[in-house]
Amino acid sequence: MSLNSIFDIAGSGMSAQSIRLNTTASNIANAETASSSEGDVYRARKPVFAAVQQDAMRQALGGDFLAETPESKGVAVKGIVESDAPLQMRYQPDHPQADEKGYVYYPNVNVVEEMADMMSASRSFQTNVEIMDAAKTMMQRLLTLGQ
């Protein structure tokens, strides 16, 4: 793995965590939106990540000994899925969004869980920034070795 690929890997991690932060912010923003039917209620969304595998090393070295341990070259967002957790039904007959039985439907967003997810994504993003800074410092010091 070259030192340059560190920037690609950390950059893909930062991009993925940015999407994670955006979906978490969207979930928190819609946590208390009311609806009169189950079909119209906002549902919590979560991004699905997958490691992007690099087979260039295997081809370059021409051996099958790396077949069992593919090298990762970053992370990709495969999609954003809606949560299957049950919706919140609250009995509020005076609410303008209440159905004929007096129930109002609220999203299946757990704000505490979302805040923990936001902190985790933020720290992961910061870790990738620190990795890029460390790689930049190493490259700068490598250039000064020839002087």
C-alpha positions as CSV (number, residue, x, y, z in Angstrom):
1,M,0.0,0.0,0.0
2,S,1.4,3.4,-0.9
3,L,1.3,6.4,1.3
4,N,-0.9,8.1,-1.3
5,S,-3.7,5.5,-0.9
6,I,-4.0,6.5,2.8
7,F,-5.6,9.8,1.6
8,D,-8.1,7.8,-0.5
9,I,-9.0,5.5,2.3
10,A,-9.4,8.3,4.9
11,G,-11.3,10.4,2.4
12,S,-13.8,7.7,1.8
13,G,-14.2,7.2,5.5
14,M,-14.8,10.9,6.0
15,S,-17.4,10.9,3.2
16,A,-19.2,7.9,4.7
17,Q,-19.2,9.5,8.2
18,S,-20.6,12.7,6.6
19,I,-23.5,10.8,5.2
20,R,-24.0,9.1,8.6
21,L,-24.1,12.5,10.3
22,N,-26.6,13.8,7.7
23,T,-29.0,10.9,8.2
24,T,-28.7,11.2,12.0
25,A,-29.4,14.9,11.8
26,S,-32.4,14.2,9.6
27,N,-33.7,11.6,12.1
28,I,-33.4,14.0,15.0
29,A,-35.0,16.8,13.0
30,N,-38.0,14.6,12.3
31,A,-38.2,12.9,15.7
32,E,-41.4,14.7,16.8
33,T,-43.3,15.0,13.5
34,A,-46.8,13.8,13.8
35,S,-49.0,12.0,11.3
36,S,-52.6,10.7,11.2
37,S,-51.7,7.4,9.5
38,E,-49.0,4.8,9.7
39,G,-48.1,5.0,6.1
40,D,-47.2,8.7,6.2
41,V,-45.0,8.6,9.3
42,Y,-41.3,9.4,9.0
43,R,-39.2,6.3,9.7
44,A,-35.7,6.5,11.1
45,R,-33.0,6.0,8.4
46,K,-29.6,4.4,8.7
47,P,-26.8,4.2,6.1
48,V,-25.4,0.8,5.1
49,F,-21.6,0.7,4.7
50,A,-19.4,-1.9,2.9
51,A,-15.6,-2.2,2.6
52,V,-14.3,-1.7,-0.9
53,Q,-11.8,-4.5,-1.6
54,Q,-8.6,-4.0,-3.5
55,D,-7.4,-6.8,-5.6
56,A,-4.5,-4.8,-7.2
57,M,-2.1,-6.2,-4.6
58,R,-3.0,-9.7,-5.5
59,Q,-2.6,-9.0,-9.3
60,A,0.7,-7.1,-8.7
61,L,2.3,-9.8,-6.7
62,G,0.9,-12.6,-8.9
63,G,0.2,-14.9,-6.0
64,D,-2.8,-16.5,-4.4
65,F,-1.4,-16.1,-0.9
66,L,-3.3,-12.8,-0.6
67,A,-6.6,-14.3,-1.7
68,E,-7.7,-14.9,1.9
69,T,-6.9,-11.4,3.1
70,P,-8.0,-8.8,0.6
71,E,-6.8,-5.3,1.3
72,S,-9.4,-2.7,1.9
73,K,-9.2,0.5,-0.1
74,G,-11.9,2.4,1.7
75,V,-15.6,2.3,2.5
76,A,-18.6,2.8,0.3
77,V,-22.2,3.7,1.2
78,K,-24.4,0.9,-0.3
79,G,-27.6,2.7,0.5
80,I,-29.8,4.1,3.2
81,V,-32.5,1.9,4.8
82,E,-35.5,2.7,6.9
83,S,-35.8,1.2,10.4
84,D,-38.2,-1.6,11.0
85,A,-38.7,-0.6,14.7
86,P,-42.4,-0.1,15.7
87,L,-43.8,3.4,15.4
88,Q,-45.0,5.3,18.4
89,M,-48.8,5.6,18.8
90,R,-50.0,8.3,21.3
91,Y,-53.5,8.8,22.3
92,Q,-54.1,12.5,21.7
93,P,-57.7,13.0,20.6
94,D,-57.4,16.9,20.6
95,H,-54.4,16.8,18.2
96,P,-55.2,18.1,14.7
97,Q,-53.4,15.0,13.2
98,A,-55.4,12.5,15.3
99,D,-57.1,9.7,13.5
100,E,-60.7,8.6,14.1
101,K,-59.7,6.7,17.2
102,G,-57.8,9.6,18.6
103,Y,-54.3,8.3,18.0
104,V,-51.4,10.2,16.5
105,Y,-48.4,8.4,15.0
106,Y,-44.9,9.5,15.7
107,P,-41.6,8.3,14.1
108,N,-39.6,5.4,15.5
109,V,-36.6,7.7,16.2
110,N,-34.9,7.3,19.6
111,V,-33.2,10.7,20.2
112,V,-30.8,9.3,22.8
113,E,-29.6,6.6,20.4
114,E,-29.3,9.1,17.6
115,M,-27.2,11.5,19.7
116,A,-24.9,8.6,20.6
117,D,-24.7,7.7,16.9
118,M,-23.9,11.4,16.0
119,M,-21.1,11.5,18.6
120,S,-19.7,8.2,17.2
121,A,-19.8,9.5,13.6
122,S,-18.3,12.8,14.6
123,R,-15.4,11.1,16.4
124,S,-14.9,8.7,13.4
125,F,-14.7,11.7,11.1
126,Q,-12.2,13.4,13.3
127,T,-10.1,10.2,13.5
128,N,-9.9,10.1,9.7
129,V,-8.8,13.8,9.7
130,E,-6.1,12.9,12.1
131,I,-5.0,10.0,9.9
132,M,-4.7,12.4,6.9
133,D,-2.7,14.9,9.0
134,A,-0.3,12.2,10.1
135,A,0.2,10.9,6.6
136,K,0.8,14.5,5.4
137,T,3.4,15.0,8.1
138,M,5.1,11.7,7.2
139,M,5.2,12.8,3.5
140,Q,6.7,16.2,4.4
141,R,9.4,14.5,6.6
142,L,10.1,12.1,3.8
143,L,10.8,15.0,1.5
144,T,13.2,16.5,3.9
145,L,15.3,13.4,4.2
146,G,17.0,14.1,0.9
147,Q,18.3,17.5,2.0
